[in-house]
Amino acid sequence: MRKNKRDIPIAFLSNRRRTVGSTLYGFHGNMTLVSHVPKKSKVVIALSSMHQTSGIDQETRKPEIIALYNMTKGGVDSLDKKCANYSVNRRTRRWPMAVFYAMINMSSVNSYILYNCLPNRKQISRLDFIKQLARELILPELKRRTYNDRLPSQLRITINRILGPDAPETLPLAAVENTVERSKRKRCYMCPKNMDRKTSYYCKDCKHPICLQCSDMLCRNCENRT
């Protein structure tokens, strides 16, 4: 803890009269405040909600709270380094997005640690693990978008290529028709040639290219009745 906190008792602050190695404890509910003097005229103050007793580490002869802190304080630096190696951070002025990026980075590190704890796991690098993790996260959304008839055909083809063996076996009729008919742009056969209006839509019956201004919208219910 910083020594400028007003809640710290004066007796816990630096004092030349305190001997080197001396320790003071303060207990309040489930919190324990410790003040340790490692050197002359220097004091280290720590607050813990884990320790409830005034224990001393036998190896370092320091309070258990401070000994545990010294042993685990490198974990934050190690996590920051791992997050920086493969980061999803992007420049943003919105602090919720910055927090979201940090959560994604830490979640990927934690999930890789949990994966390594599994028995009979397959040896895999962290980069390959992140790629598989990202794919598993976006897979349901990609499958859902393949059934969206309003997506451009090229985008739908790209999604199917990314899905590969995970692509749905059967697509809606409209998705198949749009993928075939909108694959190539040609001049609308009803518009004047001097307009040179290109379109990626084709008539369902005559297969001629036709732009949206020269065509009429028809729902599938009305189409079936005709």
CYANA upper distance limits for C-alpha pairs under 8 A (distance plus 0.5 A):
  1 MET  CA      5 LYS  CA      8.41
  1 MET  CA     44 VAL  CA      8.48
  1 MET  CA     45 ILE  CA      6.03
  1 MET  CA     46 ALA  CA      5.85
  1 MET  CA     47 LEU  CA      7.32
  2 ARG  CA     45 ILE  CA      7.99
  3 LYS  CA      8 ILE  CA      7.94
  3 LYS  CA     13 LEU  CA      7.44
  3 LYS  CA     45 ILE  CA      7.82
  8 ILE  CA     12 PHE  CA      7.27
  8 ILE  CA     13 LEU  CA      8.10
  9 PRO  CA     13 LEU  CA      7.66
 11 ALA  CA     15 ASN  CA      8.44
 12 PHE  CA     24 LEU  CA      7.33
 12 PHE  CA     34 VAL  CA      8.39
 12 PHE  CA     35 SER  CA      6.07
 12 PHE  CA     45 ILE  CA      8.14
 13 LEU  CA     35 SER  CA      8.00
 13 LEU  CA     43 VAL  CA      7.21
 14 SER  CA     41 SER  CA      6.54
 14 SER  CA     42 LYS  CA      6.35
 14 SER  CA     43 VAL  CA      5.82
 15 ASN  CA     41 SER  CA      6.51
 15 ASN  CA     42 LYS  CA      8.27
 16 ARG  CA     40 LYS  CA      7.43
 16 ARG  CA     41 SER  CA      5.53
 18 ARG  CA     22 SER  CA      7.35
 18 ARG  CA     37 VAL  CA      8.01
 18 ARG  CA     40 LYS  CA      8.49
 18 ARG  CA     41 SER  CA      8.32
 19 THR  CA     37 VAL  CA      7.69
 19 THR  CA     40 LYS  CA      7.64
 20 VAL  CA     37 VAL  CA      5.82
 20 VAL  CA     38 PRO  CA      6.31
 20 VAL  CA     39 LYS  CA      6.02
 20 VAL  CA     40 LYS  CA      6.24
 21 GLY  CA     36 HIS  CA      7.16
 21 GLY  CA     37 VAL  CA      5.67
 21 GLY  CA     38 PRO  CA      5.98
 21 GLY  CA     39 LYS  CA      7.95
 21 GLY  CA     62 LYS  CA      8.19
 22 SER  CA     36 HIS  CA      6.49
 22 SER  CA     37 VAL  CA      6.14
 22 SER  CA     38 PRO  CA      8.49
 23 THR  CA     34 VAL  CA      7.41
 23 THR  CA     35 SER  CA      6.02
 23 THR  CA     36 HIS  CA      4.97
 23 THR  CA     37 VAL  CA      7.07
 23 THR  CA     63 PRO  CA      8.07
 24 LEU  CA     34 VAL  CA      6.14
 24 LEU  CA     35 SER  CA      5.56
 24 LEU  CA     36 HIS  CA      7.09
 25 TYR  CA     32 THR  CA      7.46
 25 TYR  CA     33 LEU  CA      6.14
 25 TYR  CA     34 VAL  CA      5.11
 25 TYR  CA     35 SER  CA      7.06
 25 TYR  CA     54 SER  CA      7.22
 26 GLY  CA     32 THR  CA      6.22
 26 GLY  CA     33 LEU  CA      5.32
 26 GLY  CA     34 VAL  CA      6.85
 27 PHE  CA     31 MET  CA      6.52
 27 PHE  CA     32 THR  CA      5.21
 27 PHE  CA     33 LEU  CA      6.83
 27 PHE  CA     52 GLN  CA      8.13
 28 HIS  CA     32 THR  CA      6.95
 30 ASN  CA     49 SER  CA      6.15
 30 ASN  CA     50 MET  CA      8.24
 30 ASN  CA     52 GLN  CA      7.31
 31 MET  CA     47 LEU  CA      7.44
 31 MET  CA     48 SER  CA      6.14
 31 MET  CA     49 SER  CA      4.92
 31 MET  CA     50 MET  CA      7.95
 31 MET  CA     51 HIS  CA      7.99
 31 MET  CA     52 GLN  CA      7.58
 32 THR  CA     47 LEU  CA      6.24
 32 THR  CA     48 SER  CA      5.74
 32 THR  CA     49 SER  CA      6.76
 32 THR  CA     51 HIS  CA      7.02
 32 THR  CA     52 GLN  CA      6.70
 32 THR  CA     53 THR  CA      8.39
 33 LEU  CA     45 ILE  CA      7.77
 33 LEU  CA     46 ALA  CA      6.44
 33 LEU  CA     47 LEU  CA      5.09
 33 LEU  CA     48 SER  CA      7.07
 34 VAL  CA     45 ILE  CA      6.19
 34 VAL  CA     46 ALA  CA      5.93
 34 VAL  CA     47 LEU  CA      6.95
 34 VAL  CA     63 PRO  CA      8.45
 34 VAL  CA     65 ILE  CA      8.21
 35 SER  CA     43 VAL  CA      6.98
 35 SER  CA     44 VAL  CA      6.14
 35 SER  CA     45 ILE  CA      5.04
 35 SER  CA     46 ALA  CA      7.22
 36 HIS  CA     43 VAL  CA      6.06
 36 HIS  CA     44 VAL  CA      5.67
 36 HIS  CA     45 ILE  CA      6.99
 36 HIS  CA     62 LYS  CA      8.45
 36 HIS  CA     63 PRO  CA      8.09
 37 VAL  CA     41 SER  CA      8.13
 37 VAL  CA     42 LYS  CA      6.33
 37 VAL  CA     43 VAL  CA      5.03
 37 VAL  CA     44 VAL  CA      6.80
 38 PRO  CA     42 LYS  CA      7.17
 38 PRO  CA     43 VAL  CA      7.13
 38 PRO  CA     44 VAL  CA      7.91
 39 LYS  CA     43 VAL  CA      7.91
 46 ALA  CA     65 ILE  CA      7.77
 46 ALA  CA     66 ILE  CA      7.49
 48 SER  CA     65 ILE  CA      7.39
 51 HIS  CA     65 ILE  CA      7.44
 54 SER  CA     63 PRO  CA      7.76
 54 SER  CA     64 GLU  CA      8.34
 55 GLY  CA     63 PRO  CA      6.44
 55 GLY  CA     64 GLU  CA      6.10
 56 ILE  CA     61 ARG  CA      6.57
 56 ILE  CA     62 LYS  CA      6.08
 56 ILE  CA     63 PRO  CA      4.86
 56 ILE  CA     64 GLU  CA      5.70
 57 ASP  CA     61 ARG  CA      5.68
 57 ASP  CA     62 LYS  CA      5.92
 57 ASP  CA     63 PRO  CA      6.29
 57 ASP  CA     64 GLU  CA      5.64
 57 ASP  CA     67 ALA  CA      7.25
 58 GLN  CA     62 LYS  CA      8.16
 60 THR  CA     67 ALA  CA      7.79
 62 LYS  CA     66 ILE  CA      7.21
 62 LYS  CA     67 ALA  CA      6.66
 63 PRO  CA     67 ALA  CA      6.68
 64 GLU  CA     68 LEU  CA      6.42
 65 ILE  CA     69 TYR  CA      6.76
 66 ILE  CA     70 ASN  CA      6.66
 67 ALA  CA     71 MET  CA      6.75
 68 LEU  CA     72 THR  CA      6.74
 69 TYR  CA     73 LYS  CA      6.02
 70 ASN  CA     74 GLY  CA      8.45
 73 LYS  CA     77 ASP  CA      8.35
 74 GLY  CA     78 SER  CA      6.64
 75 GLY  CA     79 LEU  CA      6.57
 76 VAL  CA     80 ASP  CA      6.68
 77 ASP  CA     81 LYS  CA      6.71
 78 SER  CA     82 LYS  CA      6.81
 79 LEU  CA     83 CYS  CA      6.62
 79 LEU  CA    106 MET  CA      8.03
 79 LEU  CA    109 VAL  CA      8.17
 80 ASP  CA     84 ALA  CA      6.61
 81 LYS  CA     85 ASN  CA      6.88
 82 LYS  CA     86 TYR  CA      7.52
 82 LYS  CA    109 VAL  CA      7.63
 83 CYS  CA     87 SER  CA      6.06
 83 CYS  CA    105 ASN  CA      5.94
 83 CYS  CA    106 MET  CA      7.08
 83 CYS  CA    109 VAL  CA      7.59
 86 TYR  CA    105 ASN  CA      8.27
 86 TYR  CA    127 LEU  CA      8.14
 87 SER  CA    105 ASN  CA      6.56
 88 VAL  CA    101 TYR  CA      6.63
 88 VAL  CA    104 ILE  CA      7.93
 88 VAL  CA    105 ASN  CA      7.19
 89 ASN  CA     98 ALA  CA      7.79
 89 ASN  CA    101 TYR  CA      5.95
 89 ASN  CA    102 ALA  CA      7.93
 90 ARG  CA    101 TYR  CA      8.39
 92 THR  CA     97 MET  CA      7.62
 92 THR  CA     98 ALA  CA      7.50
 94 ARG  CA     98 ALA  CA      7.19
 95 TRP  CA     99 VAL  CA      6.75
 96 PRO  CA    100 PHE  CA      6.62
 97 MET  CA    101 TYR  CA      6.64
 98 ALA  CA    102 ALA  CA      6.80
 99 VAL  CA    103 MET  CA      6.72
100 PHE  CA    104 ILE  CA      6.80
101 TYR  CA    105 ASN  CA      6.77
102 ALA  CA    106 MET  CA      6.70
103 MET  CA    107 SER  CA      6.42
104 ILE  CA    108 SER  CA      6.70
105 ASN  CA    109 VAL  CA      7.03
106 MET  CA    110 ASN  CA      6.66
107 SER  CA    111 SER  CA      6.47
108 SER  CA    112 TYR  CA      6.72
108 SER  CA    130 ILE  CA      7.37
109 VAL  CA    113 ILE  CA      6.86
110 ASN  CA    114 LEU  CA      6.75
111 SER  CA    115 TYR  CA      6.58
112 TYR  CA    116 ASN  CA      6.79
112 TYR  CA    126 ARG  CA      7.46
112 TYR  CA    129 PHE  CA      7.64
113 ILE  CA    117 CYS  CA      7.00
114 LEU  CA    118 LEU  CA      7.28
115 TYR  CA    121 ARG  CA      7.92
116 ASN  CA    121 ARG  CA      7.42
124 ILE  CA    128 ASP  CA      6.99
124 ILE  CA    129 PHE  CA      7.00
125 SER  CA    129 PHE  CA      6.69
126 ARG  CA    130 ILE  CA      6.64
127 LEU  CA    131 LYS  CA      6.84
128 ASP  CA    132 GLN  CA      6.76
129 PHE  CA    133 LEU  CA      6.53
130 ILE  CA    134 ALA  CA      6.53
131 LYS  CA    135 ARG  CA      6.72
132 GLN  CA    136 GLU  CA      6.68
133 LEU  CA    137 LEU  CA      6.77
134 ALA  CA    138 ILE  CA      6.86
135 ARG  CA    139 LEU  CA      6.30
136 GLU  CA    140 PRO  CA      8.24
138 ILE  CA    142 LEU  CA      6.66
139 LEU  CA    143 LYS  CA      6.74
139 LEU  CA    163 LEU  CA      7.95
140 PRO  CA    144 ARG  CA      6.72
141 GLU  CA    145 ARG  CA      6.73
142 LEU  CA    146 THR  CA      6.96
142 LEU  CA    159 ILE  CA      7.04
142 LEU  CA    163 LEU  CA      8.05
143 LYS  CA    147 TYR  CA      7.86
143 LYS  CA    163 LEU  CA      8.42
143 LYS  CA    167 ALA  CA      7.35
143 LYS  CA    168 PRO  CA      7.47
144 ARG  CA    148 ASN  CA      7.81
145 ARG  CA    151 LEU  CA      8.35
145 ARG  CA    156 ARG  CA      8.35
146 THR  CA    156 ARG  CA      6.52
146 THR  CA    159 ILE  CA      7.61
146 THR  CA    160 ASN  CA      7.96
146 THR  CA    171 LEU  CA      8.06
146 THR  CA    175 ALA  CA      8.24
147 TYR  CA    171 LEU  CA      7.17
147 TYR  CA    172 PRO  CA      6.99
147 TYR  CA    175 ALA  CA      7.26
148 ASN  CA    175 ALA  CA      7.96
149 ASP  CA    174 ALA  CA      6.79
149 ASP  CA    175 ALA  CA      6.04
149 ASP  CA    178 ASN  CA      8.22
151 LEU  CA    155 LEU  CA      7.13
151 LEU  CA    156 ARG  CA      6.98
152 PRO  CA    156 ARG  CA      6.86
153 SER  CA    157 ILE  CA      6.62
153 SER  CA    178 ASN  CA      6.88
153 SER  CA    179 THR  CA      5.35
153 SER  CA    182 ARG  CA      6.82
153 SER  CA    183 SER  CA      7.35
154 GLN  CA    158 THR  CA      6.67
154 GLN  CA    179 THR  CA      8.12
154 GLN  CA    183 SER  CA      7.90
155 LEU  CA    159 ILE  CA      6.71
156 ARG  CA    160 ASN  CA      6.79
156 ARG  CA    179 THR  CA      8.06
157 ILE  CA    161 ARG  CA      6.69
157 ILE  CA    179 THR  CA      7.98
158 THR  CA    162 ILE  CA      6.75
159 ILE  CA    163 LEU  CA      6.64
160 ASN  CA    164 GLY  CA      6.61
160 ASN  CA    167 ALA  CA      6.27
163 LEU  CA    167 ALA  CA      5.48
171 LEU  CA    175 ALA  CA      6.79
171 LEU  CA    176 VAL  CA      7.04
172 PRO  CA    176 VAL  CA      7.03
173 LEU  CA    177 GLU  CA      6.64
174 ALA  CA    178 ASN  CA      6.44
175 ALA  CA    179 THR  CA      6.53
176 VAL  CA    180 VAL  CA      6.89
177 GLU  CA    181 GLU  CA      6.49
178 ASN  CA    182 ARG  CA      6.17
179 THR  CA    183 SER  CA      6.78
181 GLU  CA    200 SER  CA      7.79
181 GLU  CA    201 TYR  CA      6.75
181 GLU  CA    202 TYR  CA      6.30
182 ARG  CA    200 SER  CA      5.13
182 ARG  CA    201 TYR  CA      5.84
182 ARG  CA    202 TYR  CA      7.59
183 SER  CA    200 SER  CA      7.29
184 LYS  CA    200 SER  CA      6.24
185 ARG  CA    198 LYS  CA      6.54
185 ARG  CA    199 THR  CA      5.60
185 ARG  CA    200 SER  CA      4.76
185 ARG  CA    201 TYR  CA      8.10
186 LYS  CA    198 LYS  CA      5.63
186 LYS  CA    199 THR  CA      5.98
186 LYS  CA    200 SER  CA      6.95
186 LYS  CA    209 PRO  CA      6.70
187 ARG  CA    196 ASP  CA      6.60
187 ARG  CA    197 ARG  CA      5.99
187 ARG  CA    198 LYS  CA      4.75
187 ARG  CA    199 THR  CA      6.56
187 ARG  CA    209 PRO  CA      7.09
187 ARG  CA    210 ILE  CA      8.13
188 CYS  CA    196 ASP  CA      8.17
188 CYS  CA    197 ARG  CA      6.47
188 CYS  CA    198 LYS  CA      6.41
188 CYS  CA    199 THR  CA      6.64
188 CYS  CA    208 HIS  CA      8.33
188 CYS  CA    209 PRO  CA      5.62
188 CYS  CA    210 ILE  CA      5.05
188 CYS  CA    211 CYS  CA      6.16
189 TYR  CA    208 HIS  CA      7.28
189 TYR  CA    209 PRO  CA      6.56
189 TYR  CA    210 ILE  CA      6.69
190 MET  CA    210 ILE  CA      7.32
190 MET  CA    214 CYS  CA      7.36
191 CYS  CA    195 MET  CA      7.44
191 CYS  CA    196 ASP  CA      8.23
191 CYS  CA    197 ARG  CA      7.54
191 CYS  CA    214 CYS  CA      8.02
192 PRO  CA    196 ASP  CA      7.69
193 LYS  CA    197 ARG  CA      8.36
197 ARG  CA    211 CYS  CA      8.14
198 LYS  CA    211 CYS  CA      7.84
199 THR  CA    209 PRO  CA      7.14
199 THR  CA    210 ILE  CA      6.88
199 THR  CA    211 CYS  CA      5.77
200 SER  CA    209 PRO  CA      7.59
200 SER  CA    210 ILE  CA      8.34
200 SER  CA    211 CYS  CA      8.11
201 TYR  CA    209 PRO  CA      6.29
201 TYR  CA    210 ILE  CA      6.23
201 TYR  CA    211 CYS  CA      6.79
201 TYR  CA    212 LEU  CA      8.24
202 TYR  CA    207 LYS  CA      5.88
202 TYR  CA    208 HIS  CA      5.88
202 TYR  CA    209 PRO  CA      4.76
202 TYR  CA    210 ILE  CA      5.98
203 CYS  CA    207 LYS  CA      5.15
203 CYS  CA    208 HIS  CA      5.84
203 CYS  CA    209 PRO  CA      6.74
203 CYS  CA    210 ILE  CA      6.86
210 ILE  CA    214 CYS  CA      6.98
210 ILE  CA    215 SER  CA      7.38
211 CYS  CA    215 SER  CA      7.04
212 LEU  CA    216 ASP  CA      7.90
218 LEU  CA    222 CYS  CA      6.98
218 LEU  CA    223 GLU  CA      6.95
219 CYS  CA    223 GLU  CA      6.70
220 ARG  CA    224 ASN  CA      6.59
221 ASN  CA    225 ARG  CA      6.99
222 CYS  CA    226 THR  CA      6.80
